Amino acid sequence: MSPTLMLDDDSIMTHKHAFQTDDTGEFIFTWYFDQWSESDSCVIENSIMVNGELFGD
């Protein structure tokens, strides 16, 4: 079965999506940038919130 879209948050710079599989209930999180950073340095936060609990940096 195909995953169910749980979150769809598109902004100018990022696209964030969360899917939940129908057969196992596992979550799949994806996010990506659609533009290059205009500065020489770029900070990417690597954290997600699941059921009110923060995971990552």
mmCIF file of the N, C-alpha and C atoms, coordinates in Angstrom:
data_MODEL
# 
_entry.id   MODEL 
# 
loop_
_atom_site.group_PDB 
_atom_site.id 
_atom_site.type_symbol 
_atom_site.label_atom_id 
_atom_site.label_alt_id 
_atom_site.label_comp_id 
_atom_site.label_asym_id 
_atom_site.label_entity_id 
_atom_site.label_seq_id 
_atom_site.pdbx_PDB_ins_code 
_atom_site.Cartn_x 
_atom_site.Cartn_y 
_atom_site.Cartn_z 
_atom_site.occupancy 
_atom_site.B_iso_or_equiv 
_atom_site.pdbx_formal_charge 
_atom_site.auth_seq_id 
_atom_site.auth_comp_id 
_atom_site.auth_asym_id 
_atom_site.auth_atom_id 
_atom_site.pdbx_PDB_model_num 
ATOM 1   N N  . MET A 1 1  ? 0.837  -1.183 0.000  1.00 0.00 ? 1  MET A N  1 
ATOM 2   C CA . MET A 1 1  ? 0.000  0.000  0.000  1.00 0.00 ? 1  MET A CA 1 
ATOM 3   C C  . MET A 1 1  ? 0.880  1.243  0.000  1.00 0.00 ? 1  MET A C  1 
ATOM 4   N N  . SER A 1 2  ? 0.365  2.302  -0.532 1.00 0.00 ? 2  SER A N  1 
ATOM 5   C CA . SER A 1 2  ? 1.149  3.530  -0.607 1.00 0.00 ? 2  SER A CA 1 
ATOM 6   C C  . SER A 1 2  ? 1.107  4.269  0.726  1.00 0.00 ? 2  SER A C  1 
ATOM 7   N N  . PRO A 1 3  ? 2.146  5.072  1.019  1.00 0.00 ? 3  PRO A N  1 
ATOM 8   C CA . PRO A 1 3  ? 2.173  5.842  2.264  1.00 0.00 ? 3  PRO A CA 1 
ATOM 9   C C  . PRO A 1 3  ? 1.088  6.912  2.290  1.00 0.00 ? 3  PRO A C  1 
ATOM 10  N N  . THR A 1 4  ? 0.659  7.284  3.475  1.00 0.00 ? 4  THR A N  1 
ATOM 11  C CA . THR A 1 4  ? -0.322 8.340  3.675  1.00 0.00 ? 4  THR A CA 1 
ATOM 12  C C  . THR A 1 4  ? 0.411  9.623  4.029  1.00 0.00 ? 4  THR A C  1 
ATOM 13  N N  . LEU A 1 5  ? 0.106  10.714 3.336  1.00 0.00 ? 5  LEU A N  1 
ATOM 14  C CA . LEU A 1 5  ? 0.743  11.999 3.611  1.00 0.00 ? 5  LEU A CA 1 
ATOM 15  C C  . LEU A 1 5  ? 0.219  12.549 4.929  1.00 0.00 ? 5  LEU A C  1 
ATOM 16  N N  . MET A 1 6  ? 1.127  12.761 5.894  1.00 0.00 ? 6  MET A N  1 
ATOM 17  C CA . MET A 1 6  ? 0.750  13.250 7.216  1.00 0.00 ? 6  MET A CA 1 
ATOM 18  C C  . MET A 1 6  ? 1.054  14.738 7.390  1.00 0.00 ? 6  MET A C  1 
ATOM 19  N N  . LEU A 1 7  ? 2.069  15.232 6.692  1.00 0.00 ? 7  LEU A N  1 
ATOM 20  C CA . LEU A 1 7  ? 2.504  16.622 6.824  1.00 0.00 ? 7  LEU A CA 1 
ATOM 21  C C  . LEU A 1 7  ? 2.944  17.095 5.464  1.00 0.00 ? 7  LEU A C  1 
ATOM 22  N N  . ASP A 1 8  ? 2.532  18.290 5.087  1.00 0.00 ? 8  ASP A N  1 
ATOM 23  C CA . ASP A 1 8  ? 2.950  18.867 3.820  1.00 0.00 ? 8  ASP A CA 1 
ATOM 24  C C  . ASP A 1 8  ? 3.181  20.346 4.064  1.00 0.00 ? 8  ASP A C  1 
ATOM 25  N N  . ASP A 1 9  ? 4.421  20.726 4.335  1.00 0.00 ? 9  ASP A N  1 
ATOM 26  C CA . ASP A 1 9  ? 4.765  22.095 4.700  1.00 0.00 ? 9  ASP A CA 1 
ATOM 27  C C  . ASP A 1 9  ? 5.777  22.627 3.702  1.00 0.00 ? 9  ASP A C  1 
ATOM 28  N N  . ASP A 1 10 ? 5.314  23.376 2.711  1.00 0.00 ? 10 ASP A N  1 
ATOM 29  C CA . ASP A 1 10 ? 6.200  23.941 1.700  1.00 0.00 ? 10 ASP A CA 1 
ATOM 30  C C  . ASP A 1 10 ? 6.396  25.429 1.967  1.00 0.00 ? 10 ASP A C  1 
ATOM 31  N N  . SER A 1 11 ? 7.644  25.854 2.005  1.00 0.00 ? 11 SER A N  1 
ATOM 32  C CA . SER A 1 11 ? 7.966  27.268 2.098  1.00 0.00 ? 11 SER A CA 1 
ATOM 33  C C  . SER A 1 11 ? 8.841  27.626 0.902  1.00 0.00 ? 11 SER A C  1 
ATOM 34  N N  . ILE A 1 12 ? 9.326  28.860 0.855  1.00 0.00 ? 12 ILE A N  1 
ATOM 35  C CA . ILE A 1 12 ? 10.122 29.300 -0.290 1.00 0.00 ? 12 ILE A CA 1 
ATOM 36  C C  . ILE A 1 12 ? 11.401 28.481 -0.422 1.00 0.00 ? 12 ILE A C  1 
ATOM 37  N N  . MET A 1 13 ? 12.048 28.170 0.710  1.00 0.00 ? 13 MET A N  1 
ATOM 38  C CA . MET A 1 13 ? 13.353 27.517 0.665  1.00 0.00 ? 13 MET A CA 1 
ATOM 39  C C  . MET A 1 13 ? 13.306 26.012 0.894  1.00 0.00 ? 13 MET A C  1 
ATOM 40  N N  . THR A 1 14 ? 12.327 25.516 1.634  1.00 0.00 ? 14 THR A N  1 
ATOM 41  C CA . THR A 1 14 ? 12.341 24.100 1.993  1.00 0.00 ? 14 THR A CA 1 
ATOM 42  C C  . THR A 1 14 ? 11.002 23.439 1.705  1.00 0.00 ? 14 THR A C  1 
ATOM 43  N N  . HIS A 1 15 ? 11.059 22.159 1.521  1.00 0.00 ? 15 HIS A N  1 
ATOM 44  C CA . HIS A 1 15 ? 9.861  21.334 1.380  1.00 0.00 ? 15 HIS A CA 1 
ATOM 45  C C  . HIS A 1 15 ? 9.972  20.217 2.405  1.00 0.00 ? 15 HIS A C  1 
ATOM 46  N N  . LYS A 1 16 ? 8.979  20.087 3.278  1.00 0.00 ? 16 LYS A N  1 
ATOM 47  C CA . LYS A 1 16 ? 9.013  19.070 4.322  1.00 0.00 ? 16 LYS A CA 1 
ATOM 48  C C  . LYS A 1 16 ? 7.763  18.204 4.201  1.00 0.00 ? 16 LYS A C  1 
ATOM 49  N N  . HIS A 1 17 ? 7.956  16.917 4.203  1.00 0.00 ? 17 HIS A N  1 
ATOM 50  C CA . HIS A 1 17 ? 6.839  15.989 4.075  1.00 0.00 ? 17 HIS A CA 1 
ATOM 51  C C  . HIS A 1 17 ? 7.006  14.844 5.067  1.00 0.00 ? 17 HIS A C  1 
ATOM 52  N N  . ALA A 1 18 ? 5.919  14.362 5.612  1.00 0.00 ? 18 ALA A N  1 
ATOM 53  C CA . ALA A 1 18 ? 5.943  13.181 6.484  1.00 0.00 ? 18 ALA A CA 1 
ATOM 54  C C  . ALA A 1 18 ? 4.887  12.207 5.986  1.00 0.00 ? 18 ALA A C  1 
ATOM 55  N N  . PHE A 1 19 ? 5.273  10.966 5.854  1.00 0.00 ? 19 PHE A N  1 
ATOM 56  C CA . PHE A 1 19 ? 4.371  9.925  5.395  1.00 0.00 ? 19 PHE A CA 1 
ATOM 57  C C  . PHE A 1 19 ? 4.302  8.827  6.446  1.00 0.00 ? 19 PHE A C  1 
ATOM 58  N N  . GLN A 1 20 ? 3.163  8.157  6.524  1.00 0.00 ? 20 GLN A N  1 
ATOM 59  C CA . GLN A 1 20 ? 3.043  6.973  7.373  1.00 0.00 ? 20 GLN A CA 1 
ATOM 60  C C  . GLN A 1 20 ? 2.592  5.817  6.492  1.00 0.00 ? 20 GLN A C  1 
ATOM 61  N N  . THR A 1 21 ? 3.333  4.711  6.535  1.00 0.00 ? 21 THR A N  1 
ATOM 62  C CA . THR A 1 21 ? 2.993  3.561  5.702  1.00 0.00 ? 21 THR A CA 1 
ATOM 63  C C  . THR A 1 21 ? 1.750  2.873  6.253  1.00 0.00 ? 21 THR A C  1 
ATOM 64  N N  . ASP A 1 22 ? 0.905  2.418  5.348  1.00 0.00 ? 22 ASP A N  1 
ATOM 65  C CA . ASP A 1 22 ? -0.348 1.779  5.747  1.00 0.00 ? 22 ASP A CA 1 
ATOM 66  C C  . ASP A 1 22 ? -0.135 0.374  6.299  1.00 0.00 ? 22 ASP A C  1 
ATOM 67  N N  . ASP A 1 23 ? 0.868  -0.339 5.785  1.00 0.00 ? 23 ASP A N  1 
ATOM 68  C CA . ASP A 1 23 ? 1.034  -1.738 6.191  1.00 0.00 ? 23 ASP A CA 1 
ATOM 69  C C  . ASP A 1 23 ? 1.790  -1.904 7.509  1.00 0.00 ? 23 ASP A C  1 
ATOM 70  N N  . THR A 1 24 ? 2.830  -1.098 7.754  1.00 0.00 ? 24 THR A N  1 
ATOM 71  C CA . THR A 1 24 ? 3.622  -1.263 8.984  1.00 0.00 ? 24 THR A CA 1 
ATOM 72  C C  . THR A 1 24 ? 3.449  -0.113 9.967  1.00 0.00 ? 24 THR A C  1 
ATOM 73  N N  . GLY A 1 25 ? 2.905  1.022  9.523  1.00 0.00 ? 25 GLY A N  1 
ATOM 74  C CA . GLY A 1 25 ? 2.742  2.177  10.400 1.00 0.00 ? 25 GLY A CA 1 
ATOM 75  C C  . GLY A 1 25 ? 4.009  2.970  10.610 1.00 0.00 ? 25 GLY A C  1 
ATOM 76  N N  . GLU A 1 26 ? 5.088  2.627  9.875  1.00 0.00 ? 26 GLU A N  1 
ATOM 77  C CA . GLU A 1 26 ? 6.345  3.357  10.003 1.00 0.00 ? 26 GLU A CA 1 
ATOM 78  C C  . GLU A 1 26 ? 6.201  4.755  9.412  1.00 0.00 ? 26 GLU A C  1 
ATOM 79  N N  . PHE A 1 27 ? 6.983  5.695  9.964  1.00 0.00 ? 27 PHE A N  1 
ATOM 80  C CA . PHE A 1 27 ? 6.991  7.060  9.460  1.00 0.00 ? 27 PHE A CA 1 
ATOM 81  C C  . PHE A 1 27 ? 8.184  7.270  8.543  1.00 0.00 ? 27 PHE A C  1 
ATOM 82  N N  . ILE A 1 28 ? 7.970  8.016  7.477  1.00 0.00 ? 28 ILE A N  1 
ATOM 83  C CA . ILE A 1 28 ? 9.023  8.393  6.541  1.00 0.00 ? 28 ILE A CA 1 
ATOM 84  C C  . ILE A 1 28 ? 9.020  9.917  6.482  1.00 0.00 ? 28 ILE A C  1 
ATOM 85  N N  . PHE A 1 29 ? 10.156 10.529 6.841  1.00 0.00 ? 29 PHE A N  1 
ATOM 86  C CA . PHE A 1 29 ? 10.266 11.982 6.826  1.00 0.00 ? 29 PHE A CA 1 
ATOM 87  C C  . PHE A 1 29 ? 11.220 12.401 5.719  1.00 0.00 ? 29 PHE A C  1 
ATOM 88  N N  . THR A 1 30 ? 10.814 13.376 4.929  1.00 0.00 ? 30 THR A N  1 
ATOM 89  C CA . THR A 1 30 ? 11.692 13.911 3.890  1.00 0.00 ? 30 THR A CA 1 
ATOM 90  C C  . THR A 1 30 ? 11.627 15.431 3.924  1.00 0.00 ? 30 THR A C  1 
ATOM 91  N N  . TRP A 1 31 ? 12.761 16.058 3.726  1.00 0.00 ? 31 TRP A N  1 
ATOM 92  C CA . TRP A 1 31 ? 12.773 17.497 3.499  1.00 0.00 ? 31 TRP A CA 1 
ATOM 93  C C  . TRP A 1 31 ? 13.981 17.848 2.659  1.00 0.00 ? 31 TRP A C  1 
ATOM 94  N N  . TYR A 1 32 ? 13.829 18.866 1.820  1.00 0.00 ? 32 TYR A N  1 
ATOM 95  C CA . TYR A 1 32 ? 14.899 19.238 0.913  1.00 0.00 ? 32 TYR A CA 1 
ATOM 96  C C  . TYR A 1 32 ? 14.804 20.720 0.602  1.00 0.00 ? 32 TYR A C  1 
ATOM 97  N N  . PHE A 1 33 ? 15.906 21.266 0.105  1.00 0.00 ? 33 PHE A N  1 
ATOM 98  C CA . PHE A 1 33 ? 15.986 22.677 -0.252 1.00 0.00 ? 33 PHE A CA 1 
ATOM 99  C C  . PHE A 1 33 ? 15.860 22.824 -1.757 1.00 0.00 ? 33 PHE A C  1 
ATOM 100 N N  . ASP A 1 34 ? 15.154 23.853 -2.193 1.00 0.00 ? 34 ASP A N  1 
ATOM 101 C CA . ASP A 1 34 ? 14.985 24.055 -3.625 1.00 0.00 ? 34 ASP A CA 1 
ATOM 102 C C  . ASP A 1 34 ? 15.850 25.183 -4.174 1.00 0.00 ? 34 ASP A C  1 
ATOM 103 N N  . GLN A 1 35 ? 16.708 25.778 -3.342 1.00 0.00 ? 35 GLN A N  1 
ATOM 104 C CA . GLN A 1 35 ? 17.608 26.840 -3.796 1.00 0.00 ? 35 GLN A CA 1 
ATOM 105 C C  . GLN A 1 35 ? 18.956 26.672 -3.105 1.00 0.00 ? 35 GLN A C  1 
ATOM 106 N N  . TRP A 1 36 ? 19.995 27.176 -3.753 1.00 0.00 ? 36 TRP A N  1 
ATOM 107 C CA . TRP A 1 36 ? 21.311 27.206 -3.117 1.00 0.00 ? 36 TRP A CA 1 
ATOM 108 C C  . TRP A 1 36 ? 21.346 28.357 -2.123 1.00 0.00 ? 36 TRP A C  1 
ATOM 109 N N  . SER A 1 37 ? 22.115 28.206 -1.077 1.00 0.00 ? 37 SER A N  1 
ATOM 110 C CA . SER A 1 37 ? 22.290 29.279 -0.109 1.00 0.00 ? 37 SER A CA 1 
ATOM 111 C C  . SER A 1 37 ? 23.053 30.425 -0.761 1.00 0.00 ? 37 SER A C  1 
ATOM 112 N N  . GLU A 1 38 ? 22.662 31.652 -0.441 1.00 0.00 ? 38 GLU A N  1 
ATOM 113 C CA . GLU A 1 38 ? 23.342 32.815 -1.010 1.00 0.00 ? 38 GLU A CA 1 
ATOM 114 C C  . GLU A 1 38 ? 24.609 33.176 -0.228 1.00 0.00 ? 38 GLU A C  1 
ATOM 115 N N  . SER A 1 39 ? 24.831 32.569 0.912  1.00 0.00 ? 39 SER A N  1 
ATOM 116 C CA . SER A 1 39 ? 26.026 32.868 1.699  1.00 0.00 ? 39 SER A CA 1 
ATOM 117 C C  . SER A 1 39 ? 27.036 31.736 1.559  1.00 0.00 ? 39 SER A C  1 
ATOM 118 N N  . ASP A 1 40 ? 28.237 31.980 2.108  1.00 0.00 ? 40 ASP A N  1 
ATOM 119 C CA . ASP A 1 40 ? 29.289 30.965 2.060  1.00 0.00 ? 40 ASP A CA 1 
ATOM 120 C C  . ASP A 1 40 ? 29.078 29.862 3.087  1.00 0.00 ? 40 ASP A C  1 
ATOM 121 N N  . SER A 1 41 ? 28.253 30.125 4.086  1.00 0.00 ? 41 SER A N  1 
ATOM 122 C CA . SER A 1 41 ? 28.004 29.111 5.111  1.00 0.00 ? 41 SER A CA 1 
ATOM 123 C C  . SER A 1 41 ? 26.508 28.835 5.194  1.00 0.00 ? 41 SER A C  1 
ATOM 124 N N  . CYS A 1 42 ? 26.184 27.614 5.513  1.00 0.00 ? 42 CYS A N  1 
ATOM 125 C CA . CYS A 1 42 ? 24.786 27.222 5.590  1.00 0.00 ? 42 CYS A CA 1 
ATOM 126 C C  . CYS A 1 42 ? 24.618 26.254 6.755  1.00 0.00 ? 42 CYS A C  1 
ATOM 127 N N  . VAL A 1 43 ? 23.622 26.485 7.578  1.00 0.00 ? 43 VAL A N  1 
ATOM 128 C CA . VAL A 1 43 ? 23.343 25.600 8.703  1.00 0.00 ? 43 VAL A CA 1 
ATOM 129 C C  . VAL A 1 43 ? 22.041 24.868 8.413  1.00 0.00 ? 43 VAL A C  1 
ATOM 130 N N  . ILE A 1 44 ? 22.104 23.553 8.459  1.00 0.00 ? 44 ILE A N  1 
ATOM 131 C CA . ILE A 1 44 ? 20.913 22.735 8.250  1.00 0.00 ? 44 ILE A CA 1 
ATOM 132 C C  . ILE A 1 44 ? 20.568 22.080 9.578  1.00 0.00 ? 44 ILE A C  1 
ATOM 133 N N  . GLU A 1 45 ? 19.386 22.363 10.085 1.00 0.00 ? 45 GLU A N  1 
ATOM 134 C CA . GLU A 1 45 ? 18.959 21.751 11.329 1.00 0.00 ? 45 GLU A CA 1 
ATOM 135 C C  . GLU A 1 45 ? 18.471 20.342 11.038 1.00 0.00 ? 45 GLU A C  1 
ATOM 136 N N  . ASN A 1 46 ? 18.947 19.401 11.802 1.00 0.00 ? 46 ASN A N  1 
ATOM 137 C CA . ASN A 1 46 ? 18.588 18.005 11.594 1.00 0.00 ? 46 ASN A CA 1 
ATOM 138 C C  . ASN A 1 46 ? 17.803 17.523 12.805 1.00 0.00 ? 46 ASN A C  1 
ATOM 139 N N  . SER A 1 47 ? 16.558 17.949 12.893 1.00 0.00 ? 47 SER A N  1 
ATOM 140 C CA . SER A 1 47 ? 15.727 17.518 14.007 1.00 0.00 ? 47 SER A CA 1 
ATOM 141 C C  . SER A 1 47 ? 14.279 17.443 13.552 1.00 0.00 ? 47 SER A C  1 
ATOM 142 N N  . ILE A 1 48 ? 13.540 16.544 14.171 1.00 0.00 ? 48 ILE A N  1 
ATOM 143 C CA . ILE A 1 48 ? 12.122 16.394 13.865 1.00 0.00 ? 48 ILE A CA 1 
ATOM 144 C C  . ILE A 1 48 ? 11.357 16.225 15.168 1.00 0.00 ? 48 ILE A C  1 
ATOM 145 N N  . MET A 1 49 ? 10.085 16.556 15.137 1.00 0.00 ? 49 MET A N  1 
ATOM 146 C CA . MET A 1 49 ? 9.213  16.391 16.288 1.00 0.00 ? 49 MET A CA 1 
ATOM 147 C C  . MET A 1 49 ? 8.255  15.246 15.981 1.00 0.00 ? 49 MET A C  1 
ATOM 148 N N  . VAL A 1 50 ? 8.251  14.231 16.841 1.00 0.00 ? 50 VAL A N  1 
ATOM 149 C CA . VAL A 1 50 ? 7.357  13.087 16.676 1.00 0.00 ? 50 VAL A CA 1 
ATOM 150 C C  . VAL A 1 50 ? 6.556  12.930 17.952 1.00 0.00 ? 50 VAL A C  1 
ATOM 151 N N  . ASN A 1 51 ? 5.244  13.032 17.823 1.00 0.00 ? 51 ASN A N  1 
ATOM 152 C CA . ASN A 1 51 ? 4.350  12.907 18.982 1.00 0.00 ? 51 ASN A CA 1 
ATOM 153 C C  . ASN A 1 51 ? 4.780  13.816 20.133 1.00 0.00 ? 51 ASN A C  1 
ATOM 154 N N  . GLY A 1 52 ? 5.177  15.044 19.790 1.00 0.00 ? 52 GLY A N  1 
ATOM 155 C CA . GLY A 1 52 ? 5.565  16.021 20.793 1.00 0.00 ? 52 GLY A CA 1 
ATOM 156 C C  . GLY A 1 52 ? 6.955  15.842 21.367 1.00 0.00 ? 52 GLY A C  1 
ATOM 157 N N  . GLU A 1 53 ? 7.736  14.877 20.849 1.00 0.00 ? 53 GLU A N  1 
ATOM 158 C CA . GLU A 1 53 ? 9.089  14.629 21.346 1.00 0.00 ? 53 GLU A CA 1 
ATOM 159 C C  . GLU A 1 53 ? 10.100 14.994 20.269 1.00 0.00 ? 53 GLU A C  1 
ATOM 160 N N  . LEU A 1 54 ? 11.135 15.775 20.647 1.00 0.00 ? 54 LEU A N  1 
ATOM 161 C CA . LEU A 1 54 ? 12.133 16.253 19.700 1.00 0.00 ? 54 LEU A CA 1 
ATOM 162 C C  . LEU A 1 54 ? 13.248 15.227 19.533 1.00 0.00 ? 54 LEU A C  1 
ATOM 163 N N  . PHE A 1 55 ? 13.574 14.920 18.279 1.00 0.00 ? 55 PHE A N  1 
ATOM 164 C CA . PHE A 1 55 ? 14.669 14.013 17.958 1.00 0.00 ? 55 PHE A CA 1 
ATOM 165 C C  . PHE A 1 55 ? 15.668 14.746 17.078 1.00 0.00 ? 55 PHE A C  1 
ATOM 166 N N  . GLY A 1 56 ? 16.962 14.525 17.292 1.00 0.00 ? 56 GLY A N  1 
ATOM 167 C CA . GLY A 1 56 ? 17.991 15.130 16.453 1.00 0.00 ? 56 GLY A CA 1 
ATOM 168 C C  . GLY A 1 56 ? 18.802 16.152 17.202 1.00 0.00 ? 56 GLY A C  1 
ATOM 169 N N  . ASP A 1 57 ? 19.344 17.115 16.443 1.00 0.00 ? 57 ASP A N  1 
ATOM 170 C CA . ASP A 1 57 ? 20.232 18.133 17.012 1.00 0.00 ? 57 ASP A CA 1 
ATOM 171 C C  . ASP A 1 57 ? 19.470 19.118 17.877 1.00 0.00 ? 57 ASP A C  1 
# 
